[in-house]
Amino acid sequence: MTTERTVHVMKQHWSRRGDWSTDAWTLELAVFHEQQPIGMVALRGREFSILREVKTESWLGVEHHGKGLGTEARSALLHLAFDGLEADAAWSEVVQDNPASQGVSRKLGYKHDGISRDVLDGRAVTSDRLRLTR
């Protein structure tokens, strides 16, 4: 991970913790394998008490891709969302040129629900918006 990316991730993490409220929150959790941190997963709620939906986010180090760890981590996150928090739906955005994340989402049953456009590392990227209902 580049220094620039590390700074971005840390700023995002502390900003989310500082902005936590009952109407807008993000729960970030570390993913460990064999007692080593290998990535993170997150649930984001906006007006959750009314909408009953969460956004899921996940990231694993490239060296951990293809081992089922991302699927297991996201599955645990969805269990928390649906069984623990009683969410009605979860959605995610996946950059179109990220086949590993696309594959995890498909395995877990997410369905295409549109696109979004963002800026990543100074360039425009298109992401698939994916949705999973209870």
N, C-alpha and C positions, 0 to 999 in steps of 0.2 A: 504494500500500500504506500503510495507516495505521501510525502509530508503534507502536501496540499489537501489530499483526500483525508488524511488523518485529522487535520485541523477542521475540515468541514464536518466530519462525523462527530467530533467532540463538541463543536459548537451546536450542532443539531441536537445532540443528546442533552446538553445542559439547557438549551432553550426549551425543549419539550418538558423537562422537569420543572423549569421555572414558570411555565405557562399553564400548568395543570389546573383544571377546574372541573366541576361536575358536568359542565356542558361541552368541554373539549379537553380530551386527555389522550396520552400515549403511554402505554406500558411496554417498555423495552426489556427484553430478557436475553441473557447470554446463552449461547448454545455451546455445550462442552461435549467432548468425546475423549474418553480415556484421560479424564481430569485436565484436559487442555482446552482453552477457549478456541473455537473454530468459526464462530459467526454470531449472528443475532437474529431474533425474531421480534416483531412488535405488533401490538393491537392498537389501533387508533379509533377513538369514539368521538363523534360530534353529535350533540343532541341525542345521545344514546337512549335516554329514558323515553324519548318519543319515537325515534327512528328504528331503534333496536337493530342497528347494523354497525359493523366494524370494518375498518380497513386493515388488511393484513400486510405485513412487510417482512421480508426475510433476506438474509445475506449469509453466504458461507464462503470461506476462503476457497479459491480455485482448486487447491490440492485436495479438497474434501468433496468435490463434485463427483457424481456418479456412483456413490456408495450407499444411497438411500437415506443418508443423514438429513438432507434437506427436507425430504418427504416426511420423515419421522418428526422433525422439529415443527414443521408447519402443521402436521396432523395434531400434535399436542397443543399447539396454539389454537387450532379450530375447536378442539375439545373444550378448552377453557372458554372460548367465545360462546359456543352453542350450549354446552352442558352447565358450565359454571356461571356464565353471565346471562344465559337464556337469550342470546342474539337470534334474530330471525334470518339475518343474511350477513355474509362476509364478502368483501370485494378486494381486489388487488389490481395493481397496474404493473405490467411486465414489458420491459423494452422488447420490441419485436425481434431484435437480433440476439436475444438471450435464450437459446434453446433449452438450456438446463432448467431455468426457472419456468419456462413455458411447460416443460415436461412435468415438473412437480405439480403445477396447477392443474394440468389435464388429469394426472393420476388421482388427484383429490376431488375431481368432479366440477371444478370451476367451469363456467360457460362464458363465451364471448359476450360482452355487454357494451361494445363501443371502443373508442380510442381516446387517447389524450396526447397532448404534445407538451414537451418540457425542454429545458436546456440542461444538458449534462456535459461537463467539462468544456463549456464554451461552444457547444454545437447543438442544433435542434435534433431531438429524438422523438420518435413516435412509439407509444406504448399501447398495448392491448389492455383494455379495461375488462377484467374478468369478475364474475359474480358466482357465488355459491349460496344456495338457500338451505335452510334447515331441512 
